[in-house]
Amino acid sequence: MSYQVEATKTLDCVGLYCPEPLFQTREQIDTIDPGDVLEIIADDPAAEEDLKRFAKRTGNELLFFEKNGDIFRFLLKKGTDE
């Protein structure tokens, strides 16, 4: 099943391992406006917990998460409390 939200920007972290997906997500979330959506694609098993925790700590909203085989897909909506 796929979640249909138009991402403002997509970040491909496939092949990158902890802590790189988290670092790149932090960097890219700063480049979009509040309310915009960052799509993150990753295959690092640690990314699931890292990015969920990041969203909660930073006031961003995890709109969607799915795992398809070894690939994780996140839709992260930038909050206003960055």
Secondary structure as UniProt FT lines:
FT   STRAND          9..13
FT   TURN            14..15
FT   TURN            18..19
FT   HELIX           20..29
FT   TURN            30..31
FT   TURN            34..35
FT   STRAND          37..42
FT   HELIX           45..58
FT   STRAND          61..68
FT   TURN            69..70
FT   STRAND          71..77
//
